[in-house]
Amino acid sequence: MRDADGRTYVAVGVVLASFQLTALQLAVAMAVSSGASGLAAAVVVGAEPDAGPGFLALRDVTPEAVAYHADPDGTLR
């Protein structure tokens, strides 16, 4: 994910007994906790990721942010 200030964030999903976060949710949380003024774009890569919650988090911060979902071979969905 790229924030409006030009910083890039990379994350992987976290699954613990007590909670879970998608990779994009974690990247959004990292950007917000770093003081990002907004989010520019995000790419989720994976065959069947649960991207929905992450895309919702992205839109919570910046509704006009661009979001892409790609298969592992790079094919955009």
N, CA, C and O atoms as a GROMACS GRO file, in nm:
protein
  308
    1MET      N    1   0.084  -0.114   0.000
    1MET     CA    2   0.000   0.000   0.000
    1MET      C    3   0.090   0.123   0.000
    1MET      O    4   0.200   0.120   0.056
    2ARG      N    5   0.044   0.230  -0.063
    2ARG     CA    6   0.117   0.357  -0.066
    2ARG      C    7   0.031   0.463   0.000
    2ARG      O    8  -0.089   0.473  -0.027
    3ASP      N    9   0.093   0.544   0.088
    3ASP     CA   10   0.015   0.650   0.150
    3ASP      C   11   0.029   0.779   0.070
    3ASP      O   12   0.108   0.787  -0.024
    4ALA      N   13  -0.046   0.878   0.107
    4ALA     CA   14  -0.048   1.005   0.034
    4ALA      C   15   0.083   1.081   0.047
    4ALA      O   16   0.108   1.175  -0.029
    5ASP      N   17   0.167   1.041   0.142
    5ASP     CA   18   0.297   1.105   0.161
    5ASP      C   19   0.408   1.033   0.087
    5ASP      O   20   0.524   1.074   0.094
    6GLY      N   21   0.374   0.924   0.014
    6GLY     CA   22   0.472   0.851  -0.064
    6GLY      C   23   0.536   0.732   0.006
    6GLY      O   24   0.620   0.665  -0.054
    7ARG      N   25   0.499   0.706   0.130
    7ARG     CA   26   0.555   0.591   0.201
    7ARG      C   27   0.483   0.463   0.158
    7ARG      O   28   0.364   0.464   0.126
    8THR      N   29   0.558   0.353   0.157
    8THR     CA   30   0.504   0.223   0.116
    8THR      C   31   0.497   0.131   0.237
    8THR      O   32   0.587   0.131   0.321
    9TYR      N   33   0.390   0.052   0.245
    9TYR     CA   34   0.369  -0.042   0.354
    9TYR      C   35   0.344  -0.180   0.295
    9TYR      O   36   0.268  -0.195   0.200
   10VAL      N   37   0.408  -0.281   0.352
   10VAL     CA   38   0.391  -0.419   0.309
   10VAL      C   39   0.356  -0.500   0.433
   10VAL      O   40   0.417  -0.483   0.538
   11ALA      N   41   0.258  -0.589   0.420
   11ALA     CA   42   0.217  -0.668   0.536
   11ALA      C   43   0.166  -0.804   0.490
   11ALA      O   44   0.137  -0.825   0.372
   12VAL      N   45   0.157  -0.895   0.584
   12VAL     CA   46   0.094  -1.025   0.560
   12VAL      C   47  -0.017  -1.041   0.663
   12VAL      O   48  -0.015  -0.976   0.767
   13GLY      N   49  -0.112  -1.127   0.633
   13GLY     CA   50  -0.221  -1.151   0.726
   13GLY      C   51  -0.171  -1.212   0.856
   13GLY      O   52  -0.070  -1.283   0.859
   14VAL      N   53  -0.244  -1.185   0.963
   14VAL     CA   54  -0.211  -1.238   1.095
   14VAL      C   55  -0.331  -1.317   1.145
   14VAL      O   56  -0.443  -1.266   1.148
   15VAL      N   57  -0.307  -1.440   1.184
   15VAL     CA   58  -0.414  -1.524   1.238
   15VAL      C   59  -0.365  -1.581   1.370
   15VAL      O   60  -0.274  -1.663   1.374
   16LEU      N   61  -0.426  -1.536   1.479
   16LEU     CA   62  -0.398  -1.586   1.613
   16LEU      C   63  -0.526  -1.640   1.672
   16LEU      O   64  -0.635  -1.619   1.618
   17ALA      N   65  -0.513  -1.710   1.781
   17ALA     CA   66  -0.633  -1.764   1.846
   17ALA      C   67  -0.728  -1.654   1.888
   17ALA      O   68  -0.850  -1.672   1.884
   18SER      N   69  -0.674  -1.539   1.929
   18SER     CA   70  -0.758  -1.433   1.984
   18SER      C   71  -0.809  -1.332   1.880
   18SER      O   72  -0.908  -1.265   1.906
   19PHE      N   73  -0.743  -1.320   1.765
   19PHE     CA   74  -0.788  -1.226   1.662
   19PHE      C   75  -0.719  -1.255   1.530
   19PHE      O   76  -0.622  -1.331   1.524
   20GLN      N   77  -0.771  -1.194   1.423
   20GLN     CA   78  -0.704  -1.202   1.294
   20GLN      C   79  -0.718  -1.071   1.218
   20GLN      O   80  -0.817  -0.998   1.232
   21LEU      N   81  -0.618  -1.042   1.137
   21LEU     CA   82  -0.616  -0.923   1.052
   21LEU      C   83  -0.575  -0.965   0.912
   21LEU      O   84  -0.488  -1.050   0.896
   22THR      N   85  -0.638  -0.906   0.811
   22THR     CA   86  -0.591  -0.928   0.675
   22THR      C   87  -0.465  -0.844   0.656
   22THR      O   88  -0.437  -0.753   0.733
   23ALA      N   89  -0.389  -0.877   0.553
   23ALA     CA   90  -0.268  -0.801   0.524
   23ALA      C   91  -0.299  -0.653   0.502
   23ALA      O   92  -0.226  -0.566   0.550
   24LEU      N   93  -0.407  -0.626   0.430
   24LEU     CA   94  -0.442  -0.486   0.403
   24LEU      C   95  -0.488  -0.414   0.528
   24LEU      O   96  -0.457  -0.296   0.547
   25GLN      N   97  -0.563  -0.482   0.615
   25GLN     CA   98  -0.600  -0.420   0.742
   25GLN      C   99  -0.475  -0.380   0.821
   25GLN      O  100  -0.469  -0.271   0.877
   26LEU      N  101  -0.376  -0.469   0.824
   26LEU     CA  102  -0.253  -0.440   0.897
   26LEU      C  103  -0.177  -0.324   0.832
   26LEU      O  104  -0.125  -0.238   0.903
   27ALA      N  105  -0.170  -0.322   0.700
   27ALA     CA  106  -0.101  -0.212   0.631
   27ALA      C  107  -0.171  -0.079   0.658
   27ALA      O  108  -0.105   0.023   0.680
   28VAL      N  109  -0.304  -0.078   0.657
   28VAL     CA  110  -0.379   0.044   0.688
   28VAL      C  111  -0.350   0.087   0.831
   28VAL      O  112  -0.328   0.206   0.856
   29ALA      N  113  -0.349  -0.006   0.924
   29ALA     CA  114  -0.320   0.027   1.064
   29ALA      C  115  -0.179   0.084   1.079
   29ALA      O  116  -0.159   0.179   1.155
   30MET      N  117  -0.083   0.027   1.008
   30MET     CA  118   0.055   0.080   1.014
   30MET      C  119   0.060   0.223   0.961
   30MET      O  120   0.126   0.308   1.020
   31ALA      N  121  -0.009   0.249   0.851
   31ALA     CA  122  -0.008   0.384   0.793
   31ALA      C  123  -0.074   0.484   0.887
   31ALA      O  124  -0.022   0.592   0.909
   32VAL      N  125  -0.189   0.447   0.941
   32VAL     CA  126  -0.260   0.538   1.031
   32VAL      C  127  -0.176   0.564   1.156
   32VAL      O  128  -0.166   0.678   1.201
   33SER      N  129  -0.114   0.459   1.211
   33SER     CA  130  -0.033   0.479   1.332
   33SER      C  131   0.095   0.556   1.304
   33SER      O  132   0.157   0.611   1.396
   34SER      N  133   0.136   0.562   1.176
   34SER     CA  134   0.254   0.640   1.136
   34SER      C  135   0.219   0.785   1.104
   34SER      O  136   0.307   0.865   1.074
   35GLY      N  137   0.091   0.818   1.111
   35GLY     CA  138   0.049   0.956   1.087
   35GLY      C  139   0.026   0.990   0.942
   35GLY      O  140   0.031   1.107   0.905
   36ALA      N  141   0.000   0.891   0.859
   36ALA     CA  142  -0.026   0.917   0.716
   36ALA      C  143  -0.143   1.014   0.701
   36ALA      O  144  -0.243   1.004   0.772
   37SER      N  145  -0.128   1.108   0.609
   37SER     CA  146  -0.233   1.207   0.586
   37SER      C  147  -0.346   1.151   0.500
   37SER      O  148  -0.453   1.212   0.491
   38GLY      N  149  -0.324   1.037   0.438
   38GLY     CA  150  -0.424   0.972   0.354
   38GLY      C  151  -0.359   0.853   0.287
   38GLY      O  152  -0.239   0.831   0.301
   39LEU      N  153  -0.438   0.776   0.214
   39LEU     CA  154  -0.388   0.658   0.144
   39LEU      C  155  -0.412   0.676  -0.004
   39LEU      O  156  -0.518   0.723  -0.045
   40ALA      N  157  -0.315   0.638  -0.085
   40ALA     CA  158  -0.325   0.658  -0.229
   40ALA      C  159  -0.373   0.533  -0.301
   40ALA      O  160  -0.467   0.539  -0.381
   41ALA      N  161  -0.310   0.419  -0.274
   41ALA     CA  162  -0.342   0.298  -0.348
   41ALA      C  163  -0.298   0.174  -0.271
   41ALA      O  164  -0.210   0.179  -0.185
   42ALA      N  165  -0.362   0.062  -0.304
   42ALA     CA  166  -0.326  -0.065  -0.243
   42ALA      C  167  -0.340  -0.177  -0.344
   42ALA      O  168  -0.423  -0.171  -0.435
   43VAL      N  169  -0.256  -0.279  -0.329
   43VAL     CA  170  -0.264  -0.400  -0.410
   43VAL      C  171  -0.266  -0.518  -0.315
   43VAL      O  172  -0.180  -0.531  -0.228
   44VAL      N  173  -0.365  -0.604  -0.332
   44VAL     CA  174  -0.372  -0.730  -0.256
   44VAL      C  175  -0.342  -0.840  -0.355
   44VAL      O  176  -0.406  -0.850  -0.460
   45VAL      N  177  -0.244  -0.925  -0.322
   45VAL     CA  178  -0.204  -1.034  -0.411
   45VAL      C  179  -0.236  -1.166  -0.344
   45VAL      O  180  -0.197  -1.191  -0.230
   46GLY      N  181  -0.307  -1.251  -0.416
   46GLY     CA  182  -0.339  -1.383  -0.364
   46GLY      C  183  -0.455  -1.443  -0.438
   46GLY      O  184  -0.541  -1.371  -0.491
   47ALA      N  185  -0.459  -1.575  -0.444
   47ALA     CA  186  -0.564  -1.644  -0.518
   47ALA      C  187  -0.701  -1.622  -0.457
   47ALA      O  188  -0.796  -1.593  -0.530
   48GLU      N  189  -0.714  -1.634  -0.328
   48GLU     CA  190  -0.844  -1.620  -0.262
   48GLU      C  191  -0.831  -1.545  -0.130
   48GLU      O  192  -0.883  -1.592  -0.029
   49PRO      N  193  -0.766  -1.430  -0.126
   49PRO     CA  194  -0.754  -1.362   0.002
   49PRO      C  195  -0.889  -1.306   0.046
   49PRO      O  196  -0.975  -1.273  -0.036
   50ASP      N  197  -0.905  -1.296   0.177
   50ASP     CA  198  -1.025  -1.231   0.229
   50ASP      C  199  -0.998  -1.082   0.229
   50ASP      O  200  -0.972  -1.022   0.333
   51ALA      N  201  -1.005  -1.023   0.111
   51ALA     CA  202  -0.966  -0.884   0.093
   51ALA      C  203  -1.074  -0.786   0.139
   51ALA      O  204  -1.042  -0.669   0.163
   52GLY      N  205  -1.198  -0.828   0.151
   52GLY     CA  206  -1.308  -0.738   0.183
   52GLY      C  207  -1.284  -0.649   0.303
   52GLY      O  208  -1.298  -0.528   0.292
   53PRO      N  209  -1.249  -0.705   0.419
   53PRO     CA  210  -1.227  -0.620   0.536
   53PRO      C  211  -1.114  -0.519   0.516
   53PRO      O  212  -1.122  -0.406   0.565
   54GLY      N  213  -1.011  -0.559   0.445
   54GLY     CA  214  -0.900  -0.467   0.419
   54GLY      C  215  -0.941  -0.352   0.328
   54GLY      O  216  -0.904  -0.237   0.352
   55PHE      N  217  -1.018  -0.384   0.223
   55PHE     CA  218  -1.066  -0.279   0.134
   55PHE      C  219  -1.160  -0.183   0.208
   55PHE      O  220  -1.160  -0.063   0.182
   56LEU      N  221  -1.239  -0.235   0.300
   56LEU     CA  222  -1.325  -0.148   0.382
   56LEU      C  223  -1.241  -0.055   0.469
   56LEU      O  224  -1.272   0.063   0.481
   57ALA      N  225  -1.134  -0.108   0.529
   57ALA     CA  226  -1.045  -0.024   0.611
   57ALA      C  227  -0.980   0.084   0.527
   57ALA      O  228  -0.969   0.199   0.570
   58LEU      N  229  -0.935   0.047   0.406
   58LEU     CA  230  -0.875   0.144   0.315
   58LEU      C  231  -0.973   0.257   0.285
   58LEU      O  232  -0.936   0.374   0.290
   59ARG      N  233  -1.097   0.222   0.256
   59ARG     CA  234  -1.200   0.321   0.224
   59ARG      C  235  -1.240   0.404   0.346
   59ARG      O  236  -1.280   0.520   0.332
   60ASP      N  237  -1.229   0.347   0.466
   60ASP     CA  238  -1.256   0.425   0.588
   60ASP      C  239  -1.162   0.544   0.599
   60ASP      O  240  -1.202   0.652   0.641
   61VAL      N  241  -1.037   0.522   0.560
   61VAL     CA  242  -0.936   0.628   0.572
   61VAL      C  243  -0.942   0.723   0.453
   61VAL      O  244  -0.940   0.844   0.471
   62THR      N  245  -0.950   0.669   0.333
   62THR     CA  246  -0.951   0.750   0.212
   62THR      C  247  -1.047   0.687   0.110
   62THR      O  248  -1.009   0.595   0.038
   63PRO      N  249  -1.169   0.735   0.104
   63PRO     CA  250  -1.269   0.675   0.015
   63PRO      C  251  -1.228   0.669  -0.132
   63PRO      O  252  -1.271   0.579  -0.204
   64GLU      N  253  -1.147   0.762  -0.177
   64GLU     CA  254  -1.109   0.765  -0.318
   64GLU      C  255  -0.980   0.688  -0.348
   64GLU      O  256  -0.932   0.692  -0.462
   65ALA      N  257  -0.924   0.619  -0.252
   65ALA     CA  258  -0.801   0.541  -0.275
   65ALA      C  259  -0.826   0.434  -0.381
   65ALA      O  260  -0.934   0.375  -0.387
   66VAL      N  261  -0.726   0.409  -0.462
   66VAL     CA  262  -0.734   0.308  -0.567
   66VAL      C  263  -0.696   0.174  -0.506
   66VAL      O  264  -0.599   0.166  -0.430
   67ALA      N  265  -0.770   0.067  -0.538
   67ALA     CA  266  -0.740  -0.066  -0.486
   67ALA      C  267  -0.742  -0.168  -0.598
   67ALA      O  268  -0.831  -0.167  -0.683
   68TYR      N  269  -0.643  -0.256  -0.599
   68TYR     CA  270  -0.633  -0.362  -0.698
   68TYR      C  271  -0.625  -0.496  -0.626
   68TYR      O  272  -0.574  -0.505  -0.514
   69HIS      N  273  -0.676  -0.599  -0.692
   69HIS     CA  274  -0.666  -0.736  -0.642
   69HIS      C  275  -0.604  -0.817  -0.755
   69HIS      O  276  -0.658  -0.820  -0.865
   70ALA      N  277  -0.492  -0.882  -0.728
   70ALA     CA  278  -0.421  -0.959  -0.831
   70ALA      C  279  -0.400  -1.103  -0.788
   70ALA      O  280  -0.383  -1.132  -0.669
   71ASP      N  281  -0.402  -1.192  -0.884
   71ASP     CA  282  -0.366  -1.331  -0.860
   71ASP      C  283  -0.215  -1.339  -0.837
   71ASP      O  284  -0.143  -1.244  -0.867
   72PRO      N  285  -0.167  -1.452  -0.784
   72PRO     CA  286  -0.021  -1.465  -0.761
   72PRO      C  287   0.065  -1.446  -0.885
   72PRO      O  288   0.182  -1.409  -0.874
   73ASP      N  289   0.009  -1.471  -1.004
   73ASP     CA  290   0.086  -1.450  -1.128
   73ASP      C  291   0.082  -1.306  -1.177
   73ASP      O  292   0.139  -1.274  -1.281
   74GLY      N  293   0.012  -1.218  -1.101
   74GLY     CA  294   0.006  -1.077  -1.137
   74GLY      C  295  -0.117  -1.037  -1.217
   74GLY      O  296  -0.136  -0.919  -1.245
   75THR      N  297  -0.200  -1.133  -1.254
   75THR     CA  298  -0.321  -1.103  -1.330
   75THR      C  299  -0.419  -1.028  -1.243
   75THR      O  300  -0.457  -1.075  -1.136
   76LEU      N  301  -0.460  -0.910  -1.289
   76LEU     CA  302  -0.559  -0.832  -1.212
   76LEU      C  303  -0.696  -0.895  -1.224
   76LEU      O  304  -0.734  -0.944  -1.330
   77ARG      N  305  -0.768  -0.893  -1.114
   77ARG     CA  306  -0.904  -0.946  -1.112
   77ARG      C  307  -1.003  -0.837  -1.148
   77ARG      O  308  -1.124  -0.862  -1.152
   0.00000   0.00000   0.00000
